[in-house]
């Protein structure tokens, strides 16, 4: 190194949670800072993470409901103050949390007179209620409210067609609002440090309690990594037939990326996902430590499931673990 050269120490940006509070069961708040950043970086990161927080973070909600002997959502049940439509709208407001994918079954079986709330919903062990006080219906006579519910985990919004009167299996569809993040704000503070402008990114996150703000931020960050994996794994063939871009990506770099990529972001079936989780396989990096023979030893994983896992691993741009089945 030339004696006249100046050695510059570049600090790695650090994320800090500077404030976290629960304003109510259905309103959680978190405030975070990321610094130091170079000029322009804070806006790039803030804009991207805000979009992903609001549109790509998964939540759980009730998507369908069935009433005994009721075929029209605008019907009324004698002894219940609310119409079927009003009850469905109240079910839409129920906030749930689940780590499992696929359709889960719930139910309500209540004998009146009684005020029915989320506390009265019977759920499978994999699903948890966030606010048990959420109102569902008022029963003012000695009658029974008997309902079957379907619960799903997903992202975004699914608006049902209100003009469709032919309901499958007599289940009424409910507009699904899977979004646990209610609002996101970010701001930037610039300051002068050692002959250059640096920035601090301030990020505020409000959630409905289905996820804590830090959990939502973690999931959004993993999703952003997923978006850019195709660029890391892209192959460009040279004139001599060799690959250039992907060959320059070090094994260590791939390992870092896959260590931050969780298996719930892959398109595994519910059964495969649950089997891997029970085996304490949480990330793609964990999965890469298993050979085909090792996977066959996991309880309830058959040969076809193992082949599906190995094929998916190959599709995301890395050799399958161990020897093939």
N, C-alpha and C positions, 0 to 999 in steps of 0.2 A: 504493500500500500504506500502511496506517495505521502511523505510527511505533511504535505500541505492539504491533504484530503481531510475533510471533517467527518467523523463518525457520528451518524445520527441514530439515536435509539428510538425505534418505533414501538410504541406501547400497543398491546392488544386491547381492543375495546372490551369493556366489562359491563355486564348487565347487573343492575341492582334494583331490588324492590324497595322503594322508599316509603311506600304507604300501602296498607292493606286493611280493609275493614268490611264488615258485614252490616249493611244498612238495614236489611231485612232478610228473611229466608230466601226471598226471590230477587234480591238485589245485592250483588257482591261487587266491590270496587277494588281495583289495584292500580298503583302508579309506579312506573318503572323508568329508569334512566339507562341509557347506553352511551358510553364515552370511554376514551376520546375518539372522535371521528374526524376525518379530513373534510374540508369544505365540499359540500354537495352530497356527501354520503348519507347524512341524516335524513334528507328528504327522500332519497332513493329507498332507503330501508323503511322509513315510516310509511310511505305510500304503499309499498308492497305488502308489508305486514298488516296494515289496516284492511286492505282488500281481502286478504286471506282470512283474517280473523272474522270478518263479517259474512264471508261466503263459503268458507271451506271447512270450518270447524264443525264436528258432528255433535248431534244432540239426540235425545230420545223423547218420543211422545206417543200418545194414543192415536192410532190412525183409522180404526174402525170400531163400531159398537153395534151390538145386537140386543134388541128388546124382545121378550117373549110375546108372541102374537101381535106384533106391531109391524105394519108393512109400509107406513107412510110417515115421513119425518115430521110432518106438520100435524100429526094426530095429537090428541090430548088423552091423558090417562086420568080417569076419575080418582080423585084423592091426592093427586100431585099437582102443585101449583104451576110448575113449568111445563111447557109443551115439549115434545120430543126434540124439536129443533133447538130449543133453549138449553136442554140438557146436553145436547151434542156440542153446543158452543161453550158450555162450562167445562166439558171434558177436554176441549181444545186448549184450555188454559192450564191444565195440569202439567206441572214440571216434574220430569222423571230423570233418573240417571241409570245408565246401564253400560256394562263393558262388553256385553254379548251382542252379536249380530243375528239377523234372522227375525222371524215373527215370534213374539212371546205372547202368552195368553194371560189375561187377567179377568177378574169378575167382580161384580157387586151383587150382594144378596142381603137386603135390608128390609126389616119389617117395621112399618110405621105405627104410630106417628113418630117422625124423626127428621132432623135436618141431616141430609146426606152430604158428606164432605169427602175429600181425598183420603181421609183416614179409613174410610169404609171400603176402599179398593183392595182386593186380595191380589197380591202380585207374586210372581215367581221369585226365588232367592236372588236371581241375577239383576233384578230391577228394584230401585229404591225411590220412594217418594221424597221430594224436597220440601214441599209445604203441605202438610196434612190438613190445614184449615181451609183449603180451597173449596168453595161452595159448588155443589153439583145439583141438588134438588131439595125441595121441601115436601115431605110426605105428611099430610094432615089427617089421614084416616088409617084405620087398621088394615092396610094392604101391603103387599110385598113388591118391592122393586127388584127385579131379577135381570141382570145384564151380563153379557159376555163382551170382553174387550180384546182388541188386538193391538200390540205395542211393537214399535219398530225403532231402529236406530238408523239415522241417515243425516244428510246435510241439505241445507237450503230450504225451499218451500215447495210443497206439492198441493196445488189448488185443485179440489175435486170439482167435477162437473155437476152443478146443482140441478141441471135439467134432466139428468139421468135418473129415471124412476125405477129402473130394473136393477135392484141391488143384489149382488152376488151373495148367495147363502143367507139372505135377509140381513146382512150386515150393512149398516149405514156408514159410508165413508166420511171421514172428518178431515178438513184441511190440516195438513201436517206442517207444523212450524218446528223444524228441527234445530233452528239456530239458537244456541245458548248465549251467544255474545249479543248484547243489546245495543251497545254503542262503543265506539273507539275514537279517541282524539289523540293527535300527536302535535307536538310543538318543538321548535328548535331554538337553542341558545348558542350563539356564536361568541367566541372569545379569542384573544390574541395570546399565543403561547410560543415562546422560543422562535420568533421570527416567522410564524405561520398562523393562519386562521384555523382554529379547531372548533368542533361542534359537539353539543350534547343533545341527544334525542330524548325527549320526554314523552312517554306513552301512557295514556289512561285507558283502562278497560273496565267496562261494566258487563256483568253476566247475570243470568237469571237464577244462578245457584246450581244449575245442572253441572257446571264446571266452575272451578275457582278461576279467577283471572290468570294466575300463573299457569294452571293446567291448559287453559285455552291458548296462551302464548306458546307453550311448549308444543302443542299439537299444530298450531299454525306454522311454527318454525320447521317442523318435520315435513309438513306439506310443501313448504317452499323448497326444501331440499329435493323432494320428489319431482317437482316441476323441472328442476335443472339436471336431473340425472340423465335424461336423453342426450343432453349436450356433452356430458362427461363421457358417455358411452358411444358417441357417434363415431362411425368409421369412415375414413376417407381414403380411397384406394389410390396409391401412387401409380405412375406409369409403369413401374416394374412389377406391379401386382402386389406390393406390400401395403400394409395398413399404416397410416401415419398418426392420426390424432389419438386414437385410443391406446396405441402402443406407447405413447408418451405419458400416459397417466400411471403413476406409480401404484404399486400394490398397497402401499401405506395410505395413499390418498383414498383409494377405494374402500379400504378398511375403515377409515374415519367416517366416510359417508354412510356406509352400511351399518356402522355402529349406532348411527343416529336415525336409522330407518326402522320403524317398528313393524312387526308382522301384521298388526291390525290395519296397516295401510296397503296390504297386498290383497289380491282377490281370492283368498282362500275360502272354501266353504265353511259354514259354521262349525261342522264337526272337526275338520282339520284344525281350524283356529283354536278351538277349545282343547284339543289334544296337545297342541304345541304349548299353549299357555300352562296347562297342567304339568308339562315337562319342564317348566321354567325357561322356555324359549321365548324371549320377548322381542329381540331385534333380529334383523337379517344377519348381523354379525354372529349372534348366538347360533343361528341356524346353520351358518357355514362351517361351524365346528363339528357338525354331524355328518357322517357318511351315510350312504343309502342303507347299509346294514344297521347302523345305529338307529336310524329313523324307524326301521322295521321293528325295533325292540320297544318302541313307545306304545303304550297300551291303546288299543282301539284304532291304531293306524294300520291299514292294510296295504298290500302291494300297490294297488291302484292309486291310493292316496299318496304314497311315497313317490310314485312316478309323477303325479301331478305337482308335488312340491319341487322335485328336481327340474322339471320342465320350466316351472316359473322362475327358478333361480337362474337357469340358462337364459331366459328371456330378458332378465334385467341386466345382463351383460357380464356375467361372471361364470366361471366353470362350476359345474355342479359339485357339491361336497363329496369327497371320497369316491369310491367306485360306484358305478351304477348298479341298480338292483339286477 
